[in-house]
Amino acid sequence: YYMSDLEQERGQPSYEMLKAQQVWRLLAVPLMKGGAMVGFLGVDNPRAHYDDATLLASIQFFVTNSLDRKKQQAYLEKLSYRDMLTGLYNRRAAEAHVDEALLKNGGGMLLVLDIDHFKQVNDRYGHLIGDALLCEAARTLRDIFFPRDIIGRVGGDEFIIYILGGCSQEAVDGRAAQLAERLRKAGRRYGMQWNLSFTLGLAEKQAGDDYISLFDRADQMLLARKKARCARRG
């Protein structure tokens, strides 16, 4: 776009705006992305080469490419710390955030849970339904825990929740009941003939804990509970 004299804009909405900014001449090129204009690059009151947009067009090319690179970098960064199915932290990011929280906060509790017999869900109903149920579990965890709590998907059907500041057993049981009810309802929506359930292990922060030691204790409780459940059924 080339405006050699502001007077040629008289009567247009832009006239008063440009006049107030003392823009008498203007040379501009659009910034295009995906066939749409996302901005423009311009020079106010150019002193020479008024009608030559070659330099601006060259700069436009580099600016547009830079915007694309930033978008790609942001996407790659997201891939590095987010589970792409559920949007929760992935294993690596969950570990890093919990380790950071352990250094900064006094108390805390790590919950480890997995959905029981989840392989049967995938085998019988297909992976699309299995993925939908994992997303339902993730949404429920985000709903029933505080935004400051750290929630991650660390395996196929395994999740962790680090509760900052700790939590009473009664509160944990209440949240577990909410999750169980949501999973049961989700299973019924997909025509499942058995109620979905999960097993939960937990460990409270102790002096010297890092993510690995805390996770190991919570995971041991989870495994012990699974074995006890199997023994009762046997």
Sequence and secondary structure as in RCSB ss.txt:
>XXXX:A:sequence
YYMSDLEQERGQPSYEMLKAQQVWRLLAVPLMKGGAMVGFLGVDNPRAHYDDATLLASIQFFVTNSLDRKKQQAY
LEKLSYRDMLTGLYNRRAAEAHVDEALLKNGGGMLLVLDIDHFKQVNDRYGHLIGDALLCEAARTLRDIFFPRDI
IGRVGGDEFIIYILGGCSQEAVDGRAAQLAERLRKAGRRYGMQWNLSFTLGLAEKQAGDDYISLFDRADQMLLAR
KKARCARRG
>XXXX:A:secstr
 EES GGGGTTSHHHHHHHHTT   EEEEEEEETTEEEEEEEEES SS TT  HHHHHHHHHHHHHHHHHHHHHH
HHHHHHB TTT SB HHHHHHHHHHHHHH S EEEEEEEETTHHHHHHHH HHHHHHHHHHHHHHHHHHS TTSE
EEE SSSEEEEEEET   HHHHHHHHHHHHHHHHHHHHHTT SS   EEEEEEE  TT  HHHHHHHHHHHHHHH
HHHHHHHH 
